[in-house]
Amino acid sequence: MNAITEKPEAATASARTIAHPPPRRLLRLLLRGGAAVLVLLLVAGAGRWWLQEGRWIESTDNAYVQGDIVVLAPRIEGDVAAIEVADNQPVRAGDVLITLDPTDWQLRLDRARAAAAEAAAAVATALRQADQAAAAIAQADAVVAEAEAEATRAGADAARIGTLVVSGGVSRQTNDQAVAENRKAVAALAAARAQRRTAADALAVAQAQVAQARARRDSQAVAVRLAERDLAYTRIRAPIDGVAGNRSAQVGQHVKAGQQLLSVTPPQGALYVVANFKETQLRHMRPGQSVMLTPDIAGDLSVPARVDSLAPATGALYSLLPPENATGNFTKVVQRVPVKIVLDPAIAATAGWLRAGLSVTAEVDTRGPGAVRHGLLASLIGLVGL
């Protein structure tokens, strides 16, 4: 009887367990269901993001910050007298960075100025000689006129006396004297004309000397300007705004023309990025498209930028030894094309990490210049909102 009575009680307890499972098991079922739903949401959100945004993003970590660094070198030879800038100091265009000893170049300028003064005096002397030659011509013209008048008078007298000799009005001696006077006047006229030609030749020589003296004066003036420029080159100035660095000059060092002394790196607002994208990534890439730059130095300091231009050739063709694909050991390699990416100067000025040479990751949104990136999280939120 007892056995028959206990069996229904065990069956009732089992039924209650099935109808009301323990709390742990229920919680486990709920967690599994929630995890499955979350995974589905993540997959759906990622798929939505990929279709709307992700498949249009072209990314590369082969990107570096670049800047048009100016290497300063002296244009003359000399000794470094002073270094006017400290290492890594910001400078403005026109600031004196290095001063060379100006003594020798000042002496050369003084010598050039003295030679220029001498050449100017030579011009004045040549001009006076030309004036004297012109006055000699005027005097010769007067002598020629006088000789012509005397020749005319003597010729007329000789003609009249010759007529009177035939009629016996004058003696033959008087006629001979008149003829001699006429010949003397003609000879004097020829001499005066020859003297006039000599004076004209002297004026031409004087004028040539004036031209020569002026050319020498101009040459010396150029020498003065060159000496002034050489003296100005003793002060090496910053050509652009930027930051001084990579200094190799030392006070007292003897430097030669063209020797590298200092570099000036442009400010942050003038820096840009060169990203080397694979040729398979360039199909939809165009200038003006938005870019997100993430520096390797800190992944949370991303800044927006835009595509400025694409290089006209691959980087391999710009190398020192470009590839020759016609050889027998040809191996196909995916080529990379440099893409110039620029930042807004205001944004670049606030990016404290921005330094020339740093590595960055560039992500180009090829949908167009007006495309807005929302990210994976925004895509998930939008999906849930649906």
NUROKOL-133315 format. One record per residue (C-alpha): x, z, y; residue in one letter. Coordinates in steps of 0.5 Angstrom, whole numbers, plus 500, padded with zeros to 3 digits. Each point is the difference from the previous one (the first is absolute). Layout:
[r [X; Z; Y]; "a"],
...
//
This chain:
[r [500; 500; 500]; "m"],
[r [506; 502; 505]; "n"],
[r [503; 493; 498]; "a"],
[r [494; 496; 502]; "i"],
[r [499; 504; 506]; "t"],
[r [507; 499; 503]; "e"],
[r [500; 492; 499]; "k"],
[r [495; 499; 505]; "p"],
[r [504; 504; 505]; "e"],
[r [506; 496; 500]; "a"],
[r [497; 493; 501]; "a"],
[r [497; 503; 506]; "t"],
[r [506; 502; 503]; "a"],
[r [503; 493; 498]; "s"],
[r [494; 497; 504]; "a"],
[r [502; 504; 506]; "r"],
[r [507; 498; 500]; "t"],
[r [498; 492; 500]; "i"],
[r [495; 501; 505]; "a"],
[r [504; 504; 505]; "h"],
[r [508; 498; 499]; "p"],
[r [505; 505; 503]; "p"],
[r [502; 500; 507]; "p"],
[r [507; 498; 499]; "r"],
[r [498; 494; 496]; "r"],
[r [495; 498; 505]; "l"],
[r [505; 500; 506]; "l"],
[r [505; 496; 495]; "r"],
[r [494; 495; 500]; "l"],
[r [499; 500; 507]; "l"],
[r [508; 499; 502]; "l"],
[r [500; 494; 495]; "r"],
[r [494; 497; 503]; "g"],
[r [503; 501; 507]; "g"],
[r [507; 498; 498]; "a"],
[r [497; 493; 498]; "a"],
[r [496; 499; 506]; "v"],
[r [506; 501; 504]; "l"],
[r [504; 496; 496]; "v"],
[r [495; 494; 501]; "l"],
[r [499; 502; 507]; "l"],
[r [508; 499; 501]; "l"],
[r [500; 494; 496]; "v"],
[r [494; 497; 504]; "a"],
[r [503; 502; 507]; "g"],
[r [507; 497; 498]; "a"],
[r [497; 494; 498]; "g"],
[r [496; 499; 506]; "r"],
[r [506; 502; 504]; "w"],
[r [504; 494; 496]; "w"],
[r [495; 495; 501]; "l"],
[r [499; 501; 508]; "q"],
[r [506; 502; 502]; "e"],
[r [506; 502; 495]; "g"],
[r [501; 492; 497]; "r"],
[r [501; 498; 507]; "w"],
[r [506; 505; 501]; "i"],
[r [507; 497; 499]; "e"],
[r [505; 506; 500]; "s"],
[r [508; 500; 499]; "t"],
[r [505; 506; 501]; "d"],
[r [505; 495; 502]; "n"],
[r [499; 501; 507]; "a"],
[r [505; 503; 505]; "y"],
[r [500; 502; 508]; "v"],
[r [504; 495; 504]; "q"],
[r [502; 499; 507]; "g"],
[r [504; 496; 504]; "d"],
[r [506; 504; 501]; "i"],
[r [505; 498; 505]; "v"],
[r [508; 501; 499]; "v"],
[r [504; 501; 506]; "l"],
[r [507; 498; 500]; "a"],
[r [504; 499; 506]; "p"],
[r [501; 493; 503]; "r"],
[r [507; 502; 503]; "i"],
[r [506; 504; 497]; "e"],
[r [502; 507; 503]; "g"],
[r [500; 507; 499]; "d"],
[r [494; 504; 499]; "v"],
[r [500; 505; 506]; "a"],
[r [493; 504; 499]; "a"],
[r [494; 500; 495]; "i"],
[r [494; 501; 504]; "e"],
[r [495; 501; 495]; "v"],
[r [499; 505; 494]; "a"],
[r [499; 498; 493]; "d"],
[r [492; 498; 498]; "n"],
[r [499; 501; 508]; "q"],
[r [494; 496; 503]; "p"],
[r [502; 495; 505]; "v"],
[r [497; 495; 505]; "r"],
[r [502; 493; 501]; "a"],
[r [506; 500; 505]; "g"],
[r [502; 507; 499]; "d"],
[r [508; 500; 499]; "v"],
[r [502; 502; 493]; "l"],
[r [507; 499; 500]; "i"],
[r [506; 499; 506]; "t"],
[r [506; 497; 499]; "l"],
[r [506; 501; 504]; "d"],
[r [499; 495; 506]; "p"],
[r [507; 500; 503]; "t"],
[r [503; 494; 497]; "d"],
[r [494; 496; 502]; "w"],
[r [499; 503; 507]; "q"],
[r [507; 497; 501]; "l"],
[r [499; 493; 497]; "r"],
[r [494; 500; 505]; "l"],
[r [504; 502; 506]; "d"],
[r [505; 494; 498]; "r"],
[r [494; 495; 499]; "a"],
[r [497; 502; 507]; "r"],
[r [507; 500; 503]; "a"],
[r [501; 493; 497]; "a"],
[r [493; 498; 503]; "a"],
[r [502; 502; 507]; "a"],
[r [506; 496; 499]; "e"],
[r [496; 494; 498]; "a"],
[r [495; 501; 506]; "a"],
[r [506; 500; 505]; "a"],
[r [503; 493; 497]; "a"],
[r [493; 497; 501]; "v"],
[r [500; 502; 507]; "a"],
[r [507; 497; 501]; "t"],
[r [498; 494; 497]; "a"],
[r [494; 499; 504]; "l"],
[r [505; 501; 506]; "r"],
[r [504; 495; 498]; "q"],
[r [494; 495; 499]; "a"],
[r [498; 502; 507]; "d"],
[r [507; 498; 502]; "q"],
[r [500; 493; 496]; "a"],
[r [494; 499; 503]; "a"],
[r [502; 501; 507]; "a"],
[r [506; 496; 499]; "a"],
[r [496; 494; 498]; "i"],
[r [496; 501; 507]; "a"],
[r [507; 500; 503]; "q"],
[r [502; 493; 496]; "a"],
[r [493; 497; 502]; "d"],
[r [502; 501; 507]; "a"],
[r [507; 497; 499]; "v"],
[r [497; 494; 497]; "v"],
[r [495; 499; 506]; "a"],
[r [506; 501; 505]; "e"],
[r [504; 495; 496]; "a"],
[r [494; 495; 499]; "e"],
[r [499; 500; 508]; "a"],
[r [508; 499; 501]; "e"],
[r [500; 495; 495]; "a"],
[r [494; 496; 503]; "t"],
[r [503; 501; 507]; "r"],
[r [507; 497; 498]; "a"],
[r [497; 494; 496]; "g"],
[r [496; 498; 506]; "a"],
[r [507; 501; 505]; "d"],
[r [504; 496; 495]; "a"],
[r [494; 495; 500]; "a"],
[r [500; 499; 508]; "r"],
[r [507; 500; 500]; "i"],
[r [501; 495; 495]; "g"],
[r [495; 495; 504]; "t"],
[r [504; 502; 507]; "l"],
[r [507; 498; 496]; "v"],
[r [497; 493; 499]; "v"],
[r [499; 499; 507]; "s"],
[r [506; 503; 502]; "g"],
[r [497; 506; 504]; "g"],
[r [504; 505; 496]; "v"],
[r [507; 500; 497]; "s"],
[r [501; 500; 493]; "r"],
[r [503; 507; 499]; "q"],
[r [493; 502; 503]; "t"],
[r [497; 497; 494]; "n"],
[r [504; 502; 495]; "d"],
[r [500; 507; 503]; "q"],
[r [492; 500; 499]; "a"],
[r [500; 497; 493]; "v"],
[r [505; 506; 498]; "a"],
[r [495; 505; 503]; "e"],
[r [494; 497; 496]; "n"],
[r [504; 500; 494]; "r"],
[r [502; 507; 501]; "k"],
[r [492; 502; 502]; "a"],
[r [498; 497; 493]; "v"],
[r [506; 504; 496]; "a"],
[r [497; 506; 504]; "a"],
[r [493; 498; 498]; "l"],
[r [502; 499; 493]; "a"],
[r [504; 507; 500]; "a"],
[r [494; 504; 503]; "a"],
[r [496; 497; 494]; "r"],
[r [505; 502; 495]; "a"],
[r [500; 507; 503]; "q"],
[r [493; 500; 500]; "r"],
[r [499; 498; 492]; "r"],
[r [506; 506; 499]; "t"],
[r [495; 505; 503]; "a"],
[r [494; 498; 496]; "a"],
[r [504; 500; 494]; "d"],
[r [503; 507; 502]; "a"],
[r [492; 502; 501]; "l"],
[r [499; 498; 493]; "a"],
[r [505; 504; 497]; "v"],
[r [498; 506; 505]; "a"],
[r [493; 499; 497]; "q"],
[r [502; 500; 493]; "a"],
[r [504; 506; 501]; "q"],
[r [494; 504; 503]; "v"],
[r [496; 498; 494]; "a"],
[r [506; 502; 495]; "q"],
[r [500; 507; 504]; "a"],
[r [493; 501; 500]; "r"],
[r [500; 499; 492]; "a"],
[r [505; 505; 500]; "r"],
[r [496; 505; 504]; "r"],
[r [494; 499; 496]; "d"],
[r [505; 501; 493]; "s"],
[r [502; 506; 503]; "q"],
[r [493; 502; 502]; "a"],
[r [498; 499; 493]; "v"],
[r [506; 504; 498]; "a"],
[r [498; 506; 504]; "v"],
[r [493; 500; 497]; "r"],
[r [503; 500; 493]; "l"],
[r [505; 506; 502]; "a"],
[r [494; 503; 503]; "e"],
[r [496; 499; 493]; "r"],
[r [506; 503; 496]; "d"],
[r [500; 506; 504]; "l"],
[r [493; 501; 499]; "a"],
[r [501; 499; 493]; "y"],
[r [504; 507; 500]; "t"],
[r [493; 503; 500]; "r"],
[r [496; 499; 494]; "i"],
[r [493; 500; 501]; "r"],
[r [494; 501; 495]; "a"],
[r [496; 493; 500]; "p"],
[r [493; 503; 498]; "i"],
[r [497; 507; 499]; "d"],
[r [501; 503; 494]; "g"],
[r [504; 506; 496]; "v"],
[r [508; 499; 500]; "a"],
[r [503; 501; 494]; "g"],
[r [506; 498; 495]; "n"],
[r [505; 501; 505]; "r"],
[r [507; 499; 498]; "s"],
[r [503; 500; 507]; "a"],
[r [505; 506; 502]; "q"],
[r [503; 502; 506]; "v"],
[r [507; 497; 501]; "g"],
[r [499; 495; 495]; "q"],
[r [502; 493; 501]; "h"],
[r [495; 495; 499]; "v"],
[r [500; 492; 500]; "k"],
[r [495; 495; 502]; "a"],
[r [494; 500; 494]; "g"],
[r [502; 506; 497]; "q"],
[r [494; 504; 498]; "q"],
[r [499; 507; 504]; "l"],
[r [493; 502; 500]; "l"],
[r [493; 498; 498]; "s"],
[r [493; 500; 503]; "v"],
[r [494; 501; 496]; "t"],
[r [494; 498; 503]; "p"],
[r [494; 505; 501]; "p"],
[r [495; 502; 495]; "q"],
[r [495; 495; 504]; "g"],
[r [504; 494; 498]; "a"],
[r [501; 501; 493]; "l"],
[r [497; 496; 495]; "y"],
[r [500; 499; 492]; "v"],
[r [502; 495; 496]; "v"],
[r [496; 500; 493]; "a"],
[r [503; 495; 494]; "n"],
[r [493; 498; 497]; "f"],
[r [500; 496; 493]; "k"],
[r [498; 493; 501]; "e"],
[r [494; 501; 496]; "t"],
[r [498; 505; 505]; "q"],
[r [500; 495; 506]; "l"],
[r [494; 496; 498]; "r"],
[r [495; 503; 505]; "h"],
[r [505; 504; 505]; "m"],
[r [499; 498; 507]; "r"],
[r [503; 502; 507]; "p"],
[r [496; 505; 503]; "g"],
[r [497; 504; 494]; "q"],
[r [500; 507; 500]; "s"],
[r [506; 504; 496]; "v"],
[r [501; 507; 498]; "m"],
[r [507; 503; 500]; "l"],
[r [502; 506; 496]; "t"],
[r [507; 503; 501]; "p"],
[r [504; 502; 494]; "d"],
[r [502; 506; 504]; "i"],
[r [493; 503; 500]; "a"],
[r [494; 497; 496]; "g"],
[r [495; 503; 505]; "d"],
[r [502; 497; 506]; "l"],
[r [497; 493; 500]; "s"],
[r [499; 496; 506]; "v"],
[r [496; 493; 501]; "p"],
[r [504; 494; 502]; "a"],
[r [499; 492; 499]; "r"],
[r [503; 494; 498]; "v"],
[r [504; 496; 505]; "d"],
[r [503; 494; 496]; "s"],
[r [502; 498; 494]; "l"],
[r [507; 497; 499]; "a"],
[r [501; 492; 499]; "p"],
[r [504; 501; 494]; "a"],
[r [501; 505; 494]; "t"],
[r [506; 506; 501]; "g"],
[r [504; 496; 495]; "a"],
[r [501; 494; 504]; "l"],
[r [502; 504; 506]; "y"],
[r [506; 504; 495]; "s"],
[r [507; 498; 501]; "l"],
[r [500; 497; 493]; "l"],
[r [493; 496; 499]; "p"],
[r [498; 499; 493]; "p"],
[r [501; 493; 497]; "e"],
[r [494; 499; 495]; "n"],
[r [503; 493; 498]; "a"],
[r [505; 504; 495]; "t"],
[r [499; 500; 493]; "g"],
[r [500; 508; 499]; "n"],
[r [493; 500; 504]; "f"],
[r [496; 506; 500]; "t"],
[r [494; 500; 504]; "k"],
[r [499; 506; 504]; "v"],
[r [494; 502; 505]; "v"],
[r [502; 499; 507]; "q"],
[r [499; 505; 506]; "r"],
[r [498; 498; 507]; "v"],
[r [502; 504; 506]; "p"],
[r [494; 502; 504]; "v"],
[r [500; 503; 507]; "k"],
[r [496; 506; 501]; "i"],
[r [499; 503; 507]; "v"],
[r [497; 506; 502]; "l"],
[r [496; 502; 507]; "d"],
[r [506; 503; 505]; "p"],
[r [495; 506; 501]; "a"],
[r [499; 501; 493]; "i"],
[r [508; 499; 498]; "a"],
[r [502; 505; 506]; "a"],
[r [496; 506; 497]; "t"],
[r [503; 498; 493]; "a"],
[r [505; 505; 500]; "g"],
[r [503; 498; 493]; "w"],
[r [501; 493; 502]; "l"],
[r [507; 498; 500]; "r"],
[r [504; 493; 499]; "a"],
[r [502; 499; 492]; "g"],
[r [495; 505; 497]; "l"],
[r [496; 498; 494]; "s"],
[r [492; 499; 500]; "v"],
[r [494; 497; 496]; "t"],
[r [496; 495; 503]; "a"],
[r [493; 499; 498]; "e"],
[r [497; 493; 504]; "v"],
[r [493; 499; 500]; "d"],
[r [499; 493; 499]; "t"],
[r [492; 500; 501]; "r"],
[r [502; 499; 508]; "g"],
[r [502; 503; 506]; "p"],
[r [493; 504; 501]; "g"],
[r [500; 502; 493]; "a"],
[r [499; 508; 500]; "v"],
[r [503; 504; 494]; "r"],
[r [496; 506; 497]; "h"],
[r [503; 502; 494]; "g"],
[r [498; 502; 493]; "l"],
[r [497; 507; 502]; "l"],
[r [496; 496; 505]; "a"],
[r [498; 495; 495]; "s"],
[r [498; 506; 495]; "l"],
[r [496; 504; 506]; "i"],
[r [496; 493; 502]; "g"],
[r [499; 499; 492]; "l"],
[r [497; 507; 500]; "v"],
[r [496; 499; 506]; "g"],
[r [497; 494; 497]; "l"],
//
